Amino acid sequence: MRSINLATLLFFTANGVAIVAIPPYLRDLGVRSESVIGAVVSTAFFVSIVARPLSGFLGERVGYTRLMSIGVNLAIAAQLMYLLGSPGWVQVGRVFHGLSIATFLPMSIALSVVEGARAIATRSLAVGVGNVLGPLAGSVIYDVGGAKLSFTTALAIHAANWILIRGASGGAAGGGSREPGLGVEGRVFLFMALLTLYAATYMSISTFIPVKLRDHGMPLTYWGLFTSVAALLSLLPRAFLMKAGLVNPVTAAVATAVTLMGMLLATYAEDPVAFAISGAVYGLGQGAVVVTYQILALSGSKRAGLSSSIYTMGWDLGSIIGPIAGGALVESLGYSALHVIPLVMALDIAVLFLYAIRR
């Protein structure tokens, strides 16, 4: 699993470098409408939500590592499309990016599910480290050299990752269960729905806070500070929750409430200190959300590839809804609309407490 965890770290690092630059890059390319920016950002997730089920079925048959390698190739193609320098090519790049997400991400989760709950928690640490390095590096690179330097850096990281995955052991490449039928537990669909709402909320504010910073003449590094502090603090719950035996629905509900508070604080932040504080609050909650949601949804699943694909579809669906709905709200109500968006997470919190009672 070590090489797979390193591959996961590199994939998330490269994604963070590129993704943080895309909304302001579209502004640089002359896109004035927030709704259009949201739609372009969401293109990847429209593609991914369609491709993930197919990825899950293929992973059970041809091997998880093989699909991860294909995913990295698609990510390389996405960076090349971004570098062509027009809104149309950025949207094409988002198509390739969506296919990359659909093939790489659920298969890396599936490999950890096969190993057990501790492996899921360990993988989440790799994701957390990547989420520390990527957004911080991406925002600094954008401020120093522009979006094209960000995409070139991401391209280089993905290329190195492709070499790493090609050298992964054959044992890690095996598929999962080949039993007939869907064979996916109901809890997978429940947590997919919870993840959808969570992703919609986060993707809405993470798309339009960078645009707000640019419009107000503030550096994108402020948002990079938020995401990097958040990712750094998220390593704490990722590291100890499983060992402490605290992976349960109540912990998931409390963690979701903490992320709500962090996102709400971020919508009011206007200086580095405020962004760092809001990022710290959000990160503590987010790390616990990742570990608890994934383990409660997937641990013990018989068809790890398919279950992981279905569960992670929630992120895609939310990532479609969030930027589009957020763009419409910001366009009609202004940036003050961002203060209201995090409050929808209260629904996730209520459902998790009910799940804890009935479990």
C-alpha positions as CSV (number, residue, x, y, z in Angstrom):
1,M,0.0,0.0,0.0
2,R,2.9,2.4,0.5
3,S,3.4,3.1,-3.2
4,I,-0.3,3.5,-3.7
5,N,-0.5,6.0,-0.8
6,L,2.4,7.9,-2.3
7,A,0.6,7.9,-5.7
8,T,-2.5,9.2,-4.0
9,L,-0.5,12.0,-2.3
10,L,1.0,13.1,-5.6
11,F,-2.4,13.0,-7.4
12,F,-4.0,15.3,-4.8
13,T,-1.0,17.6,-4.7
14,A,-1.1,18.0,-8.5
15,N,-4.8,18.5,-8.4
16,G,-4.5,21.2,-5.7
17,V,-1.9,23.0,-7.7
18,A,-4.1,23.2,-10.7
19,I,-7.6,23.5,-9.3
20,V,-7.0,26.6,-7.1
21,A,-5.9,28.5,-10.3
22,I,-8.8,27.6,-12.5
23,P,-11.5,30.2,-11.3
24,P,-9.2,33.2,-11.4
25,Y,-7.6,31.9,-14.6
26,L,-11.1,32.0,-16.2
27,R,-11.4,35.6,-15.0
28,D,-8.0,36.3,-16.6
29,L,-9.2,34.9,-19.8
30,G,-12.1,37.4,-19.8
31,V,-15.0,35.3,-18.3
32,R,-17.1,37.9,-16.5
33,S,-20.1,35.8,-15.4
34,E,-19.9,33.9,-12.1
35,S,-22.5,31.4,-13.4
36,V,-20.3,30.6,-16.4
37,I,-17.2,30.2,-14.1
38,G,-19.3,27.8,-12.0
39,A,-20.5,25.9,-15.0
40,V,-16.9,25.4,-16.4
41,V,-15.6,24.3,-13.0
42,S,-18.5,21.8,-12.7
43,T,-17.9,20.2,-16.1
44,A,-15.4,17.8,-14.6
45,F,-18.0,16.6,-12.2
46,F,-20.7,16.1,-14.8
47,V,-18.3,13.8,-16.6
48,S,-17.1,12.1,-13.5
49,I,-20.5,11.3,-12.1
50,V,-21.4,9.5,-15.4
51,A,-18.0,7.7,-15.6
52,R,-17.6,6.5,-12.0
53,P,-20.1,3.5,-12.2
54,L,-18.3,2.3,-15.3
55,S,-15.0,2.7,-13.5
56,G,-16.3,0.7,-10.6
57,F,-17.3,-2.2,-12.8
58,L,-14.1,-2.1,-14.7
59,G,-12.0,-2.0,-11.6
60,E,-13.6,-5.2,-10.4
61,R,-12.5,-6.9,-13.6
62,V,-9.2,-5.4,-14.9
63,G,-7.6,-4.3,-11.6
64,Y,-7.7,-1.1,-9.5
65,T,-4.1,-0.1,-10.1
66,R,-4.5,-0.3,-13.9
67,L,-7.4,2.2,-13.7
68,M,-5.4,4.5,-11.5
69,S,-2.7,4.6,-14.2
70,I,-5.3,5.5,-16.8
71,G,-6.6,8.2,-14.5
72,V,-3.1,9.9,-14.2
73,N,-2.8,9.8,-18.0
74,L,-6.1,11.6,-18.3
75,A,-4.9,14.2,-15.7
76,I,-1.9,14.9,-17.8
77,A,-4.1,15.5,-20.8
78,A,-6.2,17.9,-18.8
79,Q,-3.2,20.0,-17.9
80,L,-2.3,20.2,-21.6
81,M,-5.8,21.4,-22.4
82,Y,-5.6,24.1,-19.7
83,L,-2.3,25.3,-21.1
84,L,-3.9,26.1,-24.5
85,G,-5.2,29.3,-23.0
86,S,-8.9,29.8,-23.9
87,P,-12.2,29.3,-21.9
88,G,-13.2,26.6,-24.5
89,W,-10.0,24.6,-24.0
90,V,-10.3,25.0,-20.2
91,Q,-13.7,23.3,-20.5
92,V,-12.3,20.5,-22.6
93,G,-9.6,20.1,-20.0
94,R,-12.3,19.8,-17.3
95,V,-13.8,16.9,-19.3
96,F,-10.4,15.1,-19.2
97,H,-10.1,16.0,-15.5
98,G,-13.5,14.5,-14.8
99,L,-12.5,11.2,-16.4
100,S,-9.3,11.3,-14.4
101,I,-11.2,11.7,-11.1
102,A,-13.6,9.0,-12.0
103,T,-10.8,6.4,-12.7
104,F,-8.1,7.3,-10.1
105,L,-10.0,8.3,-7.0
106,P,-12.4,5.4,-6.4
107,M,-9.8,2.9,-7.2
108,S,-7.3,4.3,-4.7
109,I,-10.1,4.1,-2.1
110,A,-11.0,0.6,-3.2
111,L,-7.4,-0.6,-2.6
112,S,-7.6,0.7,1.0
113,V,-11.0,-0.8,1.6
114,V,-9.6,-4.2,0.6
115,E,-6.9,-3.8,3.3
116,G,-9.4,-2.7,6.0
117,A,-10.5,0.3,8.1
118,R,-6.9,1.2,9.2
119,A,-5.8,1.3,5.6
120,I,-8.7,3.7,4.8
121,A,-7.5,5.9,7.6
122,T,-3.9,5.8,6.4
123,R,-4.9,6.6,2.9
124,S,-6.8,9.6,4.2
125,L,-3.5,10.9,5.7
126,A,-1.9,10.7,2.3
127,V,-4.9,12.7,0.9
128,G,-4.5,15.2,3.7
129,V,-0.8,15.8,3.0
130,G,-1.5,16.3,-0.7
131,N,-4.2,18.8,0.2
132,V,-1.7,20.7,2.3
133,L,1.0,20.9,-0.4
134,G,-1.2,21.4,-3.5
135,P,-3.4,24.4,-2.7
136,L,-0.6,26.3,-1.0
137,A,1.9,25.7,-3.8
138,G,-0.8,26.4,-6.4
139,S,-1.8,29.7,-5.0
140,V,1.8,30.9,-4.6
141,I,2.7,29.7,-8.1
142,Y,-0.3,31.5,-9.5
143,D,0.6,34.7,-7.7
144,V,4.2,34.5,-8.8
145,G,3.9,33.1,-12.4
146,G,0.3,32.9,-13.4
147,A,-2.0,29.9,-14.1
148,K,0.1,28.5,-16.9
149,L,3.0,27.9,-14.5
150,S,0.5,26.2,-12.1
151,F,-0.6,23.9,-14.8
152,T,2.9,23.1,-15.9
153,T,3.9,22.2,-12.4
154,A,0.8,20.0,-12.1
155,L,1.7,18.3,-15.4
156,A,5.2,17.5,-14.1
157,I,3.8,16.0,-10.8
158,H,1.3,13.8,-12.7
159,A,4.0,12.6,-15.1
160,A,6.2,11.5,-12.1
161,N,3.2,9.8,-10.6
162,W,2.5,7.8,-13.8
163,I,6.0,6.4,-13.6
164,L,5.4,5.5,-9.9
165,I,2.1,3.7,-10.5
166,R,3.5,1.8,-13.5
167,G,6.0,0.3,-11.0
168,A,3.4,-0.7,-8.4
169,S,3.3,-4.3,-7.5
170,G,1.1,-6.7,-9.3
171,G,-0.6,-7.8,-6.1
172,A,-2.1,-4.3,-5.7
173,A,-3.6,-4.4,-9.1
174,G,-6.1,-7.1,-8.5
175,G,-9.8,-6.5,-8.9
176,G,-12.5,-7.2,-6.3
177,S,-15.5,-9.5,-6.1
178,R,-16.8,-10.9,-9.3
179,E,-20.1,-12.1,-7.8
180,P,-23.2,-11.3,-9.9
181,G,-25.5,-8.5,-9.0
182,L,-24.9,-5.0,-7.6
183,G,-24.0,-6.2,-4.1
184,V,-23.7,-2.6,-2.6
185,E,-24.9,-2.0,0.9
186,G,-27.6,0.6,1.6
187,R,-25.2,2.7,3.9
188,V,-23.1,3.4,0.8
189,F,-26.0,5.3,-0.8
190,L,-26.8,7.1,2.5
191,F,-23.3,8.5,2.9
192,M,-23.2,9.3,-0.8
193,A,-26.2,11.6,-0.2
194,L,-24.5,13.2,2.8
195,L,-21.3,13.7,0.8
196,T,-23.3,15.3,-1.9
197,L,-24.6,18.1,0.4
198,Y,-21.2,18.5,2.0
199,A,-19.5,18.8,-1.4
200,A,-22.1,21.2,-2.8
201,T,-21.5,23.6,0.2
202,Y,-17.7,23.4,0.1
203,M,-17.4,23.7,-3.7
204,S,-19.7,26.7,-3.8
205,I,-17.6,28.7,-1.4
206,S,-14.3,27.4,-2.7
207,T,-15.2,28.5,-6.2
208,F,-16.3,32.0,-5.4
209,I,-14.2,33.1,-2.5
210,P,-11.1,33.1,-4.8
211,V,-13.2,35.1,-7.4
212,K,-14.2,37.5,-4.6
213,L,-10.5,37.9,-3.6
214,R,-9.5,38.7,-7.2
215,D,-12.4,41.2,-7.7
216,H,-11.5,42.9,-4.4
217,G,-7.8,43.2,-5.4
218,M,-6.6,40.7,-2.7
219,P,-4.1,38.0,-3.3
220,L,-5.2,34.4,-4.0
221,T,-2.6,33.4,-1.5
222,Y,-5.3,34.2,1.2
223,W,-7.4,31.3,0.0
224,G,-4.3,29.1,-0.4
225,L,-3.6,29.9,3.3
226,F,-7.1,28.8,4.2
227,T,-6.9,25.5,2.3
228,S,-3.4,24.7,3.4
229,V,-4.0,25.4,7.1
230,A,-7.2,23.4,6.8
231,A,-5.4,20.5,5.2
232,L,-2.6,20.6,7.8
233,L,-5.0,20.6,10.8
234,S,-7.1,17.9,9.1
235,L,-4.1,15.5,9.6
236,L,-4.8,15.4,13.4
237,P,-8.2,13.7,13.3
238,R,-7.1,11.6,10.4
239,A,-4.2,10.2,12.5
240,F,-6.0,9.5,15.8
241,L,-9.7,8.9,15.3
242,M,-9.4,5.3,14.2
243,K,-6.8,4.5,16.9
244,A,-9.0,6.1,19.6
245,G,-12.1,4.1,18.5
246,L,-14.1,7.3,17.7
247,V,-15.3,6.4,14.3
248,N,-19.1,6.6,14.7
249,P,-22.1,8.6,13.5
250,V,-22.0,11.0,16.5
251,T,-18.4,11.9,15.7
252,A,-19.3,12.4,12.1
253,A,-22.2,14.8,13.1
254,V,-19.9,16.8,15.4
255,A,-17.2,17.0,12.7
256,T,-19.8,18.2,10.2
257,A,-20.9,21.0,12.6
258,V,-17.2,22.1,12.9
259,T,-16.8,22.2,9.2
260,L,-20.0,24.3,8.9
261,M,-18.4,26.8,11.4
262,G,-15.1,26.9,9.5
263,M,-16.8,27.6,6.1
264,L,-19.0,30.3,7.6
265,L,-16.0,32.0,9.1
266,A,-14.2,31.9,5.8
267,T,-17.0,33.7,4.1
268,Y,-16.4,36.7,6.4
269,A,-12.6,36.6,6.3
270,E,-10.7,39.5,4.7
271,D,-7.1,39.2,6.0
272,P,-4.6,36.4,6.4
273,V,-5.2,35.9,10.1
274,A,-9.0,35.4,9.6
275,F,-8.4,33.0,6.7
276,A,-5.9,31.0,8.8
277,I,-8.3,30.8,11.8
278,S,-11.2,29.8,9.6
279,G,-9.0,27.2,7.9
280,A,-7.9,25.7,11.2
281,V,-11.5,25.3,12.4
282,Y,-12.6,23.9,9.0
283,G,-9.6,21.5,8.9
284,L,-10.2,19.9,12.2
285,G,-13.8,19.1,11.2
286,Q,-12.9,18.1,7.6
287,G,-10.3,15.6,8.6
288,A,-12.8,13.9,10.9
289,V,-15.5,14.0,8.2
290,V,-13.3,12.2,5.7
291,V,-12.3,9.4,8.0
292,T,-15.8,8.8,9.6
293,Y,-17.8,9.1,6.4
294,Q,-15.5,6.8,4.4
295,I,-15.2,4.1,7.1
296,L,-18.9,4.2,8.0
297,A,-19.8,4.0,4.3
298,L,-17.3,1.5,3.0
299,S,-15.5,-0.6,5.6
300,G,-16.3,-4.2,5.0
301,S,-17.8,-3.7,1.6
302,K,-17.8,-6.8,-0.5
303,R,-17.4,-5.0,-3.8
304,A,-14.9,-2.3,-2.9
305,G,-14.4,-0.8,-6.4
306,L,-18.1,-0.4,-7.1
307,S,-19.0,0.7,-3.6
308,S,-16.2,3.3,-3.7
309,S,-17.3,4.6,-7.1
310,I,-20.9,5.0,-5.9
311,Y,-19.9,6.7,-2.6
312,T,-17.6,9.1,-4.3
313,M,-20.2,10.0,-6.8
314,G,-21.6,12.1,-4.0
315,W,-18.6,14.5,-4.3
316,D,-19.2,14.8,-8.1
317,L,-22.9,15.5,-7.7
318,G,-22.3,18.1,-5.0
319,S,-19.5,19.6,-7.1
320,I,-22.0,20.0,-9.9
321,I,-24.7,21.6,-7.7
322,G,-22.4,23.8,-5.6
323,P,-20.6,26.0,-8.2
324,I,-23.8,26.4,-10.4
325,A,-26.1,27.2,-7.5
326,G,-23.5,29.3,-5.8
327,G,-22.8,31.2,-9.0
328,A,-26.5,31.9,-9.4
329,L,-26.8,33.1,-5.8
330,V,-23.7,35.3,-6.1
331,E,-24.8,36.8,-9.4
332,S,-28.3,37.7,-8.1
333,L,-27.5,38.6,-4.4
334,G,-23.8,39.5,-4.4
335,Y,-21.0,38.0,-2.4
336,S,-23.1,38.3,0.8
337,A,-24.9,35.1,-0.4
338,L,-21.8,33.2,0.6
339,H,-22.7,33.7,4.3
340,V,-25.9,31.7,3.9
341,I,-24.6,28.7,1.9
342,P,-22.8,26.9,4.8
343,L,-26.0,26.7,6.8
344,V,-27.4,24.0,4.6
345,M,-24.9,21.6,6.3
346,A,-27.4,21.5,9.2
347,L,-29.3,18.9,7.3
348,D,-26.3,16.5,7.2
349,I,-25.9,17.0,11.0
350,A,-29.5,16.1,11.7
351,V,-29.4,13.0,9.5
352,L,-26.2,11.7,11.2
353,F,-27.7,12.1,14.7
354,L,-30.8,10.2,13.5
355,Y,-28.6,7.5,12.0
356,A,-26.7,7.2,15.3
357,I,-30.0,6.7,17.2
358,R,-31.4,4.1,14.8
359,R,-28.1,2.2,14.2
